[in-house]
Amino acid sequence: MESAKTPISSTTPTKTLEDVEKWSSSDEVRIEAASYIVDSEAEKRLVRRIDIRLVPASMIIYLLCFLDRSNIGNAKLLNSATGDSLVQVTHMSNQQYLVALMIFIVSYTVFETPSNYMLKKFRPSRWLAFLMFGWGTMTMILGAVNNFGGVVAVRFLLGAFEAGLFPGMVYCLTFWYKPEERALRVALILACATLGGAFGGAIAFAVGHMNGAHGLQAWRWLFIIEGAPSCAAAILTYFTFPNFPETETWLSPEERELAIERIKGVASLGHHKIVWKEAKDTLTDWRLYLHYLVYISISVPFSSISLFTPTIVLGLGYEGLNAQLFTVPPYAIAFVVTVIVSWFSDRHEMRSWGTFVSLVIAGVSFLAQGALSPTSFKARYGLLCVAVSFSFASIPPLLSWLTANLRNTGASTLAVPLNVSIGQFGQIIGVYIFKTSEAPGYPTGHYTNAAFLIEGAIVVLILRYIYIRRNKALGSGEREWRL
């Protein structure tokens, strides 16, 4: 298919970010006018190169992030039988522990959108490396705290550093991939949260045997061991993580041009400065708030699963270090399910249905867990695996659906972090729903998760209906809203 563009000469020099910002205007980069033909085989090779460079790095970074975020759930119970767990050593009450969880979410919410703007200003490689080194350091410092005040202060800073990572990565995908290519990539990145949960349980099981080594409790070793890799990986991220298509020297001039041309008209270029009109249009676009409402709904179980899976498993009858080990299977299964659902949603462009079906299955699974007898350990554990799997599986197609329906740079830069930031209200709810007094059944936690998931599924159907109506009203040549 032809467009009125001229291929960049093989002698075209790589532009700096400053050159690109002067060179481009509005939402489309201007290249010398003439015809440009996209070679499908060259495009496939380019996408493979981008995948190799961007996706594995993003997966590893998010895996480290999730480990450092959720390991407090493992530390809470680690070696509790001998009085050496985090809450026992720091003399925290259950209410104080919940405050320590919530303060992370508060700082995460406050710093999320500003962090996305910093990513644009300082380039992804530099900003993400800074964030990684920051949260890795905070995690290791958490291994040195001795009281509730120290835990709260460090968790606040940890949330501030981690805030910009996930929305920043999703935003980066918008200027490297077409909308129909994103769900699977988002899934592979997000699925690393499930791998993080699996590895977290396995690591906690192993580190639990280090209790007392060199005079340190095992939970202190857990924070030190899981924080150090983030600091080390920050150096590699600084030098290797991709920035913008126009500035990458690992691409040839022809590949750089193709990287730009292939997403024109369907995605935003990441370097453009945001104008007030774009920001205002994004903030006043009411249909985006339905996307945000769905994300709040999925954030409730995402939060409770991430922070309380060891506690839930303990309530299922698994004790001591076994409670850490039995957190691994739900997350391992979730990784496979998340990738499959996202691949199907991407391949058939059925993002709304991928989200809806996942929300319904997860909601019914939580509902059944709440209804079962507290002593039905095997059935509740099986349902926990299903609930965890489809709760995570609903998120990649949901985010891909959102980004596919953002029409300009301002919307992409602002709506993605807003979506995740507003979703933190759901995470705050998730912190409080698994009550210690209700062990081992935890009916409030299970029923609350079910209610939010089913409500989210209903909103997805409403949003889908709205997009169908809008598509029917479009004139010829207008870009359709994606479903």
C-alpha positions in Angstrom: 0.0 0.0 0.0 1.4 3.4 -0.9 1.6 6.6 1.1 2.9 10.0 0.3 6.3 9.6 1.9 9.9 9.3 0.7 12.2 6.6 2.1 15.1 8.0 4.1 18.4 7.7 2.3 20.9 5.1 3.6 23.2 8.0 4.3 20.6 9.8 6.6 22.3 10.4 9.9 20.7 9.3 13.2 18.9 12.2 14.8 19.2 13.2 18.4 16.1 13.6 20.5 16.5 17.4 20.3 16.7 17.2 16.5 13.6 15.0 16.4 11.6 17.5 18.4 12.6 20.3 16.1 12.1 18.1 13.0 8.6 17.0 13.9 5.3 18.9 14.5 1.8 17.9 15.3 1.2 14.2 15.8 3.0 13.0 12.7 6.6 13.2 11.8 7.2 14.8 8.4 9.5 13.0 6.0 10.3 14.3 2.5 7.3 13.8 0.3 7.2 11.0 -2.3 5.9 7.5 -2.3 6.7 4.9 0.4 5.9 1.2 0.1 5.9 -1.0 3.2 7.6 -4.3 2.6 5.8 -6.9 4.7 8.8 -9.1 5.0 11.0 -6.3 6.0 8.3 -5.3 8.6 8.3 -8.8 10.0 12.1 -8.7 10.4 11.9 -5.3 12.0 9.2 -6.4 14.5 11.4 -9.4 15.4 14.3 -7.1 16.1 12.2 -4.8 18.2 10.8 -7.8 20.1 14.3 -9.1 20.9 15.5 -5.8 22.1 12.4 -4.5 24.0 10.3 -7.4 25.2 12.8 -9.6 27.2 14.3 -6.5 28.9 10.8 -5.3 29.8 9.9 -8.7 31.2 12.9 -8.9 33.4 12.5 -5.4 34.7 8.9 -5.9 35.6 9.7 -9.3 37.2 12.2 -7.5 39.5 9.7 -4.8 40.2 7.0 -7.2 41.2 9.4 -9.2 43.4 10.4 -6.0 45.3 6.8 -4.8 45.6 5.1 -8.0 46.9 7.9 -9.7 49.0 6.5 -8.0 52.1 3.6 -10.5 51.9 6.2 -13.3 52.1 8.2 -11.5 54.8 5.1 -11.1 57.0 4.9 -14.9 57.6 8.5 -16.0 57.0 9.6 -18.1 60.1 6.6 -16.9 62.1 6.7 -20.3 63.9 10.0 -19.2 65.6 8.9 -15.6 66.2 11.2 -14.2 63.5 8.8 -12.9 60.9 8.7 -9.2 59.8 5.7 -8.3 61.9 7.0 -10.1 65.0 10.5 -8.5 64.9 9.2 -5.0 64.2 6.3 -5.4 66.7 3.7 -4.3 64.1 0.0 -4.8 64.7 -2.2 -6.1 61.9 -3.5 -2.6 61.5 0.0 -1.1 61.2 0.9 -3.8 58.7 -2.1 -2.7 56.5 -1.0 0.9 56.8 2.5 -0.1 55.5 0.8 -1.7 52.5 -1.5 1.2 51.9 1.3 3.9 52.1 3.0 2.2 49.1 -0.2 2.6 47.1 -0.6 6.2 48.1 2.9 7.2 46.9 2.4 5.0 43.8 -0.7 7.0 42.9 0.8 10.4 43.5 4.0 9.8 41.5 2.6 7.7 38.6 1.6 10.4 36.1 4.5 12.8 36.8 6.9 9.9 36.3 5.5 9.2 32.9 6.3 12.8 31.9 9.8 12.4 33.2 10.2 9.3 31.0 9.4 11.4 28.0 11.8 14.2 29.1 14.8 12.1 30.1 14.2 9.2 27.7 13.0 5.7 28.7 16.5 4.1 29.2 17.7 6.8 31.6 14.5 7.2 33.6 13.8 3.5 33.9 17.4 2.9 35.1 17.0 5.6 37.7 13.7 4.1 38.9 15.2 0.6 39.1 18.2 1.7 41.1 15.9 3.6 43.4 13.5 0.8 44.2 16.3 -1.8 44.4 18.0 0.3 47.0 14.8 0.9 49.0 14.1 -2.9 49.0 17.6 -3.6 50.5 17.1 -0.8 53.1 13.8 -2.4 54.1 15.9 -5.3 55.3 17.5 -3.0 57.9 14.4 -1.5 59.4 13.5 -2.3 63.1 10.1 -0.7 63.6 6.8 0.4 62.1 8.0 3.9 61.3 10.9 2.6 59.3 8.7 0.2 57.3 6.2 2.9 56.4 8.9 5.4 55.4 10.8 3.0 53.1 7.5 1.6 51.6 6.5 5.1 50.7 9.8 5.7 48.9 9.5 2.3 47.3 6.1 3.2 45.8 7.4 6.5 44.5 10.2 4.7 42.6 8.0 1.9 41.2 5.1 4.2 40.2 6.3 5.1 36.7 7.4 1.6 35.6 4.3 -0.2 34.3 2.5 2.8 32.7 5.9 3.8 31.3 6.4 0.5 29.7 2.9 0.4 28.2 3.4 3.9 26.9 6.7 2.8 25.3 4.9 0.0 23.4 2.6 2.5 21.8 5.4 4.0 19.7 7.0 0.7 18.8 4.0 -1.4 18.0 0.7 -1.3 16.2 -2.5 -1.6 18.4 -3.1 -5.2 17.2 0.5 -6.2 18.2 0.4 -4.9 21.8 -1.8 -7.2 23.8 0.5 -10.1 23.6 3.6 -8.0 24.4 1.7 -6.4 27.4 0.7 -9.9 28.4 4.3 -11.2 28.4 5.4 -8.2 30.5 2.5 -8.4 32.9 2.7 -12.1 33.1 6.1 -11.6 34.7 4.1 -10.4 37.7 2.8 -14.0 37.9 6.4 -15.3 37.5 7.4 -12.8 40.2 4.8 -14.3 42.5 6.0 -17.8 41.7 9.7 -17.0 42.1 8.9 -15.0 45.2 7.3 -17.9 46.9 10.1 -20.3 45.9 12.8 -17.8 47.0 11.1 -17.2 50.3 10.9 -21.0 50.9 14.7 -21.2 50.2 15.6 -18.1 52.2 13.5 -19.2 55.1 16.3 -21.8 55.8 18.8 -18.9 56.2 17.1 -17.7 59.3 19.8 -16.5 61.8 22.6 -16.6 59.2 25.2 -13.9 60.2 22.8 -12.8 62.9 20.0 -11.7 60.5 16.4 -13.0 60.3 15.4 -14.6 57.1 13.0 -11.8 56.1 16.0 -9.4 56.1 17.9 -11.7 53.8 14.8 -11.8 51.6 14.8 -8.1 51.0 18.5 -7.9 50.5 18.7 -10.8 48.1 15.7 -9.5 46.0 16.7 -5.9 46.0 20.3 -6.3 44.8 19.5 -7.6 41.3 17.4 -4.5 40.5 20.3 -2.2 41.3 22.6 -4.3 39.1 20.1 -4.5 36.2 19.7 -0.7 36.3 23.1 -0.3 34.8 22.3 -2.6 31.9 19.0 -0.8 31.4 20.7 2.5 31.1 22.9 1.4 28.2 20.6 -1.1 26.3 16.9 -0.2 26.8 15.3 1.2 23.6 14.2 4.9 23.5 12.4 6.3 20.5 12.4 4.7 17.0 13.9 7.9 15.4 17.0 7.9 17.6 18.1 4.2 17.9 21.5 3.5 16.4 20.9 -0.3 16.5 18.4 0.2 13.7 19.6 1.0 10.2 18.3 4.2 8.6 15.8 2.1 6.5 14.6 0.3 9.6 14.2 3.6 11.5 12.0 4.9 8.7 10.0 1.7 8.6 9.5 1.8 12.4 8.0 5.3 12.0 6.0 4.7 8.9 4.4 1.4 10.0 2.7 3.0 13.0 1.6 6.3 11.4 -2.1 6.8 11.6 -2.6 4.0 14.1 -0.3 5.0 17.0 1.6 7.9 18.5 5.3 8.8 18.2 6.7 9.0 21.7 8.9 12.1 21.5 6.2 14.7 20.7 5.6 17.4 23.2 2.1 17.5 24.7 -0.1 20.6 24.2 -2.8 21.7 26.6 -5.6 21.0 24.1 -4.6 17.3 23.9 -4.4 17.1 27.7 -7.8 18.8 28.1 -9.5 16.6 25.5 -8.1 13.5 27.3 -9.2 14.7 30.8 -12.7 15.5 29.5 -13.3 12.3 27.4 -15.9 10.6 29.4 -15.6 7.2 27.7 -12.0 6.9 29.1 -13.4 7.0 32.6 -15.3 3.7 31.9 -11.9 2.2 31.0 -10.6 3.6 34.3 -13.6 2.1 36.2 -12.9 -1.4 34.8 -9.3 -1.0 35.9 -10.4 -0.1 39.4 -12.4 -3.3 39.4 -9.5 -5.5 38.4 -7.1 -3.7 40.8 -9.0 -5.0 43.9 -8.1 -8.6 43.3 -4.7 -7.7 41.8 -3.8 -6.0 45.1 -5.3 -8.7 47.4 -3.7 -11.5 45.4 -0.3 -9.9 45.3 -0.2 -9.1 49.0 -2.2 -11.9 50.6 -1.6 -15.0 48.6 0.7 -16.4 51.3 -1.9 -15.6 53.9 -4.7 -17.2 51.9 -2.6 -20.3 51.4 -1.9 -20.5 55.1 -5.6 -20.4 55.6 -6.0 -23.4 53.3 -4.1 -25.6 55.7 -0.6 -25.2 54.5 1.8 -24.2 57.3 5.2 -22.8 57.9 7.5 -22.7 54.9 5.1 -24.8 52.9 2.7 -21.8 52.9 5.4 -20.0 50.8 6.0 -23.0 48.5 2.3 -23.5 47.7 2.0 -19.9 46.4 4.0 -21.0 43.4 1.5 -23.1 41.4 -1.3 -20.4 41.2 1.2 -17.9 39.7 2.8 -20.4 37.4 -0.6 -21.4 36.0 -1.5 -17.7 35.7 1.5 -17.1 33.5 0.4 -19.6 30.9 -3.3 -18.5 31.0 -2.4 -14.8 30.7 -0.3 -15.4 27.6 -2.9 -17.6 25.9 -5.8 -15.2 26.5 -3.7 -12.2 25.3 -2.5 -14.1 22.2 -6.1 -15.0 21.3 -7.3 -11.4 22.0 -4.5 -10.0 19.8 -4.8 -12.5 17.0 -8.6 -12.1 16.6 -8.7 -8.4 17.7 -11.2 -9.4 20.5 -9.8 -7.3 23.3 -13.2 -6.6 24.9 -14.2 -10.2 24.9 -10.8 -11.4 26.2 -11.3 -9.0 29.1 -14.9 -9.8 29.7 -14.5 -13.6 29.7 -11.5 -13.4 32.1 -13.3 -11.1 34.5 -16.4 -13.4 34.6 -14.4 -16.6 35.2 -12.3 -15.0 37.9 -15.4 -13.5 39.5 -17.2 -16.8 39.6 -14.1 -18.5 41.1 -13.8 -16.0 43.9 -17.6 -16.3 44.5 -17.3 -20.1 44.8 -14.3 -19.8 47.2 -16.4 -17.6 49.5 -19.3 -20.1 49.4 -17.3 -23.2 50.1 -16.7 -24.6 53.6 -13.5 -23.3 55.2 -12.3 -26.9 55.5 -12.7 -27.6 51.7 -9.0 -27.1 51.3 -8.4 -28.8 48.0 -11.4 -27.3 46.2 -10.6 -23.8 47.5 -6.9 -24.2 46.4 -8.0 -25.3 42.9 -10.4 -22.3 42.6 -7.6 -20.0 43.9 -5.5 -21.1 40.9 -8.3 -20.3 38.5 -9.1 -17.0 40.1 -5.5 -15.8 40.1 -5.0 -16.9 36.5 -7.9 -15.1 35.0 -7.6 -12.0 37.2 -4.2 -11.5 35.7 -5.3 -12.6 32.2 -7.9 -9.8 32.1 -5.4 -7.0 32.4 -3.3 -7.2 29.1 -6.3 -7.1 26.7 -7.9 -4.4 28.8 -4.8 -2.2 28.5 -4.4 -3.0 24.9 -8.0 -2.0 24.3 -7.4 1.3 26.0 -4.2 2.2 24.0 -5.8 1.1 20.7 -8.5 3.7 21.2 -6.2 6.6 22.1 -5.9 8.9 19.1 -3.0 11.3 19.8 0.3 11.7 21.7 -1.3 13.6 24.6 -3.9 11.0 25.1 -1.3 8.2 25.2 1.0 10.0 27.6 -1.7 11.0 30.0 -4.4 8.4 29.7 -2.2 5.3 30.4 -0.8 6.6 33.7 -4.2 8.0 34.7 -5.7 4.6 34.1 -3.2 2.9 36.4 -3.2 5.8 38.9 -7.0 5.8 39.3 -6.9 2.0 39.5 -4.9 2.4 42.8 -8.2 3.2 44.5 -9.1 -0.5 43.8 -5.7 -1.5 45.2 -6.4 0.4 48.5 -9.6 -1.6 48.8 -7.8 -4.8 48.2 -5.5 -4.1 51.1 -8.3 -4.3 53.6 -10.6 -7.1 52.5 -8.8 -10.2 53.8 -9.4 -9.9 57.5 -7.4 -11.9 60.0 -10.5 -12.4 62.1 -12.1 -14.3 59.2 -9.4 -16.9 58.8 -9.3 -19.5 57.3 -12.4 -18.8 55.0 -11.9 -15.1 54.4 -15.5 -14.6 53.0 -15.3 -10.8 52.9 -12.1 -11.0 50.7 -13.5 -13.5 48.3 -17.0 -12.0 47.9 -15.5 -8.4 47.5 -13.2 -9.6 44.7 -16.1 -11.4 43.0 -18.3 -8.3 43.2 -15.7 -6.0 41.7 -14.8 -8.5 38.9 -18.4 -9.1 37.9 -19.1 -5.3 38.0 -16.1 -4.8 35.8 -17.4 -7.3 33.3 -20.7 -5.4 33.1 -18.9 -2.2 32.4 -16.8 -3.9 29.6 -20.1 -4.8 27.9 -21.4 -1.2 28.2 -18.1 0.2 26.8 -18.2 -2.3 23.9 -21.8 -1.2 23.1 -20.7 2.4 23.1 -17.9 1.7 20.6 -20.2 -0.3 18.4 -22.6 2.6 18.3 -19.8 5.1 17.5 -18.5 2.9 14.7 -22.0 2.8 13.1 -22.1 6.6 13.2 -18.7 7.0 11.4 -18.5 8.5 7.9 -16.5 6.9 5.1 -12.7 7.2 5.6 -13.0 7.8 9.4 -10.9 5.6 11.7 -13.0 3.0 13.5 -13.0 2.5 17.2 -11.4 -0.9 18.1 -13.2 -3.6 20.0 
